[in-house]
Amino acid sequence: MGRGGALDASLLVYFTNRTNGVSHPPYSSNNLAFHVGDNPLHVKQNRILTCKDLKIDPSRLISMDQIHSANIKIVSSSSTNPIPECDGILTNEPNLALLVQTADCTPVLIYSPDKRAIGALHVGRAGAFKKIVPKALEMMQNEFNVLVPSLHVWIGPAIQKCCYEIDKEVLEYAKRNFSSFLEGKRLDIAKIIIHQLTQYGVQNIHYDKTCTSCDKSYFSYRREKTTGRQGGIIMLKEDL
């Protein structure tokens, strides 16, 4: 189903893959996204099964209408779900699971152990260029008074430089603004994210180098076009 990376029993960090769900091709099988053309009953069942495996109340799984932006919102159990028009959600409410959906873009999960706050970010090329990650860190400082050096950040499975060749228009922009993250026409999004994190003072970075385009146990938009979405999930568990 996927892999976890939580630090202790008071935190859930998990990245799903495409296996052990009920969706049919081309969404087979554990597609968690309603917006890709899959049967919504299958998506609902996939989410229920995922929540059951992770011991999450399905009614407290918060997702986003992702739009490749740098919009980030603070959420709670009373928030509209899914959260409209954003690519980042933050909370300090226990037992509220934040879900980011990806199929090559990078899922980034953030945890503040000192202030017990979390975030989930959808970071594609647009999000990296628009600096959604530094913006999220600033918001967590402002809203929750977190200490950036103590943050833990997980960078989940995503398309890697080996498979991410960009077109001429994007290449020219990248050459002007992100040249150190280019190798020919190939752009290293993860390297941009790591650079932004370290520049801001984050020291604890957990980076999964799995390439979703290479590894067929993951959904990949670049490889398949019509496909599902896996999830990155983070949740503060009620204090034990």
BAMITI-785526 format. One line per field, with one value per residue (C-alpha): residue number from 1; x, y, z. Coordinates in nm, 4 decimals, padded with zeros to 6 digits, always signed. Layout:
seq	c(NUM|...)
c1	c(X|...)
c2	c(Y|...)
c3	c(Z|...)
This chain:
seq	c(1|2|3|4|5|6|7|8|9|10|11|12|13|14|15|16|17|18|19|20|21|22|23|24|25|26|27|28|29|30|31|32|33|34|35|36|37|38|39|40|41|42|43|44|45|46|47|48|49|50|51|52|53|54|55|56|57|58|59|60|61|62|63|64|65|66|67|68|69|70|71|72|73|74|75|76|77|78|79|80|81|82|83|84|85|86|87|88|89|90|91|92|93|94|95|96|97|98|99|100|101|102|103|104|105|106|107|108|109|110|111|112|113|114|115|116|117|118|119|120|121|122|123|124|125|126|127|128|129|130|131|132|133|134|135|136|137|138|139|140|141|142|143|144|145|146|147|148|149|150|151|152|153|154|155|156|157|158|159|160|161|162|163|164|165|166|167|168|169|170|171|172|173|174|175|176|177|178|179|180|181|182|183|184|185|186|187|188|189|190|191|192|193|194|195|196|197|198|199|200|201|202|203|204|205|206|207|208|209|210|211|212|213|214|215|216|217|218|219|220|221|222|223|224|225|226|227|228|229|230|231|232|233|234|235|236|237|238|239|240)
c1	c(+00.0000|+00.2852|+00.5310|+00.5352|+00.7932|+00.6573|+00.8995|+00.6882|+00.3432|+00.1968|+00.2413|+00.1245|+00.3266|+00.2417|+00.2819|+00.0505|+00.1221|-00.1204|-00.1761|-00.4466|-00.7433|-01.0619|-01.0358|-01.0256|-00.7720|-00.6403|-00.6892|-00.5936|-00.6053|-00.5716|-00.6619|-00.7456|-00.8537|-01.2075|-01.1083|-00.9338|-01.2357|-01.2465|-01.5717|-01.6373|-01.7686|-01.4329|-01.2446|-01.4595|-01.3943|-01.0196|-01.0158|-01.2144|-00.9761|-00.6716|-00.8168|-00.9009|-00.5436|-00.4029|-00.6640|-00.8005|-01.1645|-01.2597|-01.4669|-01.1470|-00.9438|-00.8942|-00.8016|-00.7524|-00.8765|-00.5174|-00.4489|-00.0666|-00.0560|+00.1253|-00.2032|-00.1941|-00.4796|-00.5150|-00.7724|-00.9758|-01.2478|-01.5037|-01.3377|-01.5030|-01.3730|-01.2107|-01.0357|-01.0932|-00.8212|-00.5046|-00.1942|-00.1076|-00.2948|-00.1761|-00.3279|-00.2529|-00.5712|-00.5172|-00.6675|-00.7154|-00.5458|-00.4104|-00.3992|-00.1963|-00.2646|+00.0114|+00.1058|+00.4615|+00.4393|+00.6123|+00.4206|+00.5824|+00.4771|+00.5880|+00.5869|+00.6681|+00.7357|+00.7687|+00.4361|+00.2507|+00.1595|+00.1630|+00.1381|+00.0806|+00.1976|+00.1499|+00.4733|+00.4954|+00.7187|+00.4826|+00.4785|+00.8567|+00.8968|+00.6374|+00.8152|+00.5218|+00.7603|+00.9186|+00.5717|+00.4454|+00.7351|+00.6614|+00.2932|+00.3766|+00.6003|+00.3336|+00.0332|+00.1831|+00.5087|+00.7086|+01.0864|+01.2084|+01.5321|+01.3267|+01.0897|+01.0884|+01.0044|+00.9273|+00.9704|+00.7725|+00.7922|+00.7777|+00.9177|+01.2953|+01.5416|+01.6039|+01.2528|+01.1669|+01.2599|+01.1011|+00.9883|+01.1536|+00.9442|+00.9903|+01.3561|+01.4257|+01.2611|+01.4518|+01.7805|+01.7173|+01.5992|+01.6950|+01.9975|+02.1813|+01.8986|+01.9197|+02.1100|+02.0518|+01.6731|+01.6160|+01.4979|+01.5537|+01.2438|+01.3470|+01.6797|+01.4934|+01.2743|+01.5712|+01.7580|+01.4577|+01.4246|+01.7908|+01.8081|+01.5260|+01.7001|+01.5323|+01.7775|+01.5687|+01.4825|+01.3622|+01.3907|+01.2465|+01.4297|+01.1764|+01.0889|+00.7171|+00.7796|+01.0303|+00.8512|+00.5240|+00.3898|+00.3103|+00.0764|+00.2629|+00.1006|+00.4176|+00.4175|+00.0415|-00.1463|-00.4832|-00.4148|-00.4939|-00.3308|-00.1470|-00.1455|+00.0819|-00.0909|+00.0098|-00.1854|-00.1244|-00.2545|-00.4275|-00.1676|-00.1138)
c2	c(+00.0000|+00.2409|+00.3404|+00.5381|+00.7594|+00.8871|+00.9716|+00.8368|+00.7057|+01.0576|+01.1272|+00.9602|+01.0143|+00.7944|+00.7846|+00.5523|+00.3917|+00.2621|-00.0879|-00.2573|-00.0501|-00.1206|+00.1150|-00.0278|+00.0585|+00.3130|+00.4129|+00.0772|+00.0389|+00.2673|+00.5991|+00.8596|+01.1445|+01.2290|+01.4752|+01.2414|+01.0644|+00.7557|+00.6103|+00.8209|+00.5152|+00.3456|+00.6538|+00.6734|+00.3059|+00.3520|+00.6369|+00.4332|+00.1385|+00.3630|+00.5287|+00.1889|+00.0685|+00.3854|+00.4053|+00.7396|+00.8466|+00.8950|+01.2012|+01.3678|+01.3193|+01.6689|+01.7068|+01.9997|+02.1172|+02.1548|+02.4183|+02.4359|+02.7545|+02.8824|+02.9207|+02.7777|+02.7628|+02.6928|+02.4174|+02.2608|+01.9988|+02.2697|+02.3626|+02.2987|+01.9680|+01.9568|+02.2865|+02.5010|+02.6383|+02.5736|+02.3549|+02.3638|+02.3027|+02.3510|+02.2609|+02.2067|+02.0086|+01.6471|+01.3549|+01.5640|+01.3904|+01.6143|+01.4614|+01.5783|+01.4003|+01.3492|+01.1649|+01.2994|+01.6258|+01.6202|+01.5607|+01.7532|+01.6860|+01.9109|+01.8485|+02.0760|+01.8602|+02.1605|+02.3256|+02.0172|+02.1565|+01.9944|+02.0803|+01.9044|+02.0636|+01.9808|+02.0945|+02.0626|+02.2715|+02.5670|+02.5345|+02.5110|+02.8158|+03.0095|+02.9106|+02.7453|+02.5688|+02.8864|+03.0416|+02.7444|+02.7744|+03.1450|+03.0724|+02.8049|+03.0522|+03.3221|+03.1030|+02.8461|+03.0076|+02.7041|+02.6820|+02.6174|+02.4332|+02.1781|+02.1004|+01.7613|+01.7565|+01.4521|+01.4722|+01.1829|+00.9833|+01.2064|+01.2324|+01.2668|+01.4488|+01.1305|+01.1519|+01.5209|+01.6901|+02.0327|+02.2164|+02.5187|+02.7882|+02.6419|+02.5722|+02.9374|+03.0465|+02.7829|+02.8918|+03.2484|+03.1628|+02.8060|+02.7262|+02.5374|+02.2810|+02.1986|+01.9270|+01.9855|+01.9900|+01.7966|+01.9816|+01.8585|+01.9665|+01.7794|+01.9634|+02.2961|+02.1970|+02.0818|+02.4041|+02.6155|+02.4189|+02.4418|+02.8106|+02.8678|+02.6722|+02.3318|+02.0637|+01.7452|+01.6464|+01.2951|+01.2483|+00.9497|+00.9323|+00.6981|+00.8175|+00.7812|+00.7763|+00.4890|+00.2857|+00.1437|+00.0806|+00.4548|+00.6645|+00.8852|+01.1537|+01.1875|+00.8143|+00.7530|+01.0849|+00.9367|+00.7934|+00.8095|+00.9855|+00.8492|+01.0341|+01.1812|+01.1832|+01.3424|+01.3529|+01.4526|+01.1761|+01.2631|+01.2878|+00.9440)
c3	c(+00.0000|+00.0708|+00.3383|+00.6602|+00.8237|+01.1533|+01.4328|+01.7189|+01.8131|+01.8401|+01.4675|+01.1462|+00.8285|+00.5312|+00.1529|-00.0391|-00.3753|-00.6377|-00.4933|-00.2836|-00.3971|-00.5929|-00.8941|-01.2467|-01.5218|-01.5972|-01.2311|-01.0840|-00.8093|-00.5043|-00.6647|-00.3976|-00.6305|-00.7360|-01.0089|-01.2562|-01.4108|-01.1898|-01.0575|-00.7445|-00.5572|-00.6137|-00.4956|-00.1835|-00.1102|-00.1648|+00.0841|+00.3362|+00.3001|+00.3348|+00.6439|+00.7935|+00.7411|+00.8988|+01.1784|+01.0548|+01.0866|+00.7156|+00.8080|+00.9317|+00.6141|+00.4694|+00.1023|-00.1358|-00.4756|-00.5960|-00.8617|-00.8893|-00.6823|-00.3746|-00.1846|+00.1684|+00.4190|+00.7906|+00.8427|+01.1216|+01.1537|+01.0721|+00.7404|+00.4055|+00.2695|+00.0211|+00.0809|-00.2297|-00.4570|-00.2638|-00.2647|+00.1024|+00.4264|+00.7847|+01.1216|+01.4887|+01.5522|+01.6640|+01.4731|+01.1590|+00.8656|+00.5896|+00.2410|-00.0596|-00.3909|-00.6472|-00.9650|-01.0257|-00.8319|-00.4947|-00.1708|+00.1155|+00.4761|+00.7641|+01.1389|+01.4308|+01.7392|+01.9697|+01.8782|+01.7540|+01.4142|+01.0701|+00.7033|+00.3704|+00.0443|-00.3235|-00.4886|-00.8635|-01.0834|-01.0417|-00.6639|-00.6471|-00.8714|-00.6676|-00.3430|-00.1732|+00.0666|+00.2145|+00.2295|+00.4315|+00.6749|+00.7234|+00.7845|+01.0399|+01.2190|+01.2155|+01.2975|+01.5337|+01.6472|+01.5322|+01.5591|+01.2040|+01.2974|+01.4909|+01.2023|+01.0348|+00.6632|+00.4487|+00.0702|-00.0744|-00.3978|-00.7056|-01.0543|-01.0346|-01.2566|-01.4575|-01.6084|-01.5874|-01.9140|-01.9570|-02.2694|-02.4262|-02.2556|-01.9077|-01.9803|-02.0590|-01.7340|-01.5385|-01.6949|-01.5787|-01.2278|-01.1323|-01.3454|-01.0717|-01.0628|-01.4353|-01.6143|-01.9817|-02.0205|-01.6988|-01.3890|-01.0331|-00.8377|-00.5229|-00.5213|-00.5411|-00.2459|-00.0384|-00.1182|-00.0122|+00.3108|+00.4052|+00.3133|+00.5588|+00.8347|+00.8235|+00.9360|+00.9495|+00.5924|+00.5073|+00.1297|-00.0562|-00.3915|-00.5527|-00.9054|-00.9747|-01.3487|-01.3213|-01.0544|-01.1870|-00.8379|-00.8385|-01.0524|-01.2998|-01.5117|-01.7200|-01.7967|-01.8327|-01.8762|-01.7710|-01.4290|-01.0586|-00.7658|-00.4649|-00.1360|+00.1237|+00.4628|+00.7929|+01.1197|+01.4780|+01.7007|+02.0249|+02.3010|+02.4483)
